[in-house]
């Protein structure tokens, strides 16, 4: 499966949820059936340029913002990923010491 489709779908879903809009309500706002919206958000379908514009307009963002994958994870997801990384790093003393140095500089 195309990772761009998945990232785009997750980004659209993230922006929609940040605005507290249900999938049902958003599909009404942009004039797209809920099944199609669901397929876009899950990365099974890639939206047409026209649909991308409708989505961006409905979310009150520029179309380019739909491709901003920098803030892809929620705070909880970042913490979960950090914990998983630490579980791996703690098996290697040298990496653990290096991680300690890095985190000590942050706090």
Residue pairs with C-beta under 8 A, 6 or more apart in sequence:
1 43
1 44
2 43
2 46
4 46
5 43
5 44
5 45
5 46
6 42
6 43
7 43
7 69
7 72
8 40
8 43
8 46
8 47
8 66
8 67
9 40
9 41
9 42
9 43
9 44
10 41
10 43
10 72
11 66
11 67
11 68
11 69
11 72
12 40
12 41
12 55
12 59
12 66
13 41
14 71
14 72
15 59
15 61
15 65
15 66
16 23
16 26
16 41
16 59
19 59
19 60
21 29
23 34
23 37
23 38
23 41
24 34
26 37
26 58
27 33
27 34
27 36
27 37
29 58
30 37
30 51
30 54
30 55
30 57
30 58
31 54
32 51
32 54
36 45
36 51
39 45
40 46
40 47
40 51
40 55
47 55
52 63
52 66
53 63
55 66
56 62
56 63
56 65
56 66
59 66
73 81
86 99
89 95
89 96
89 99
90 96
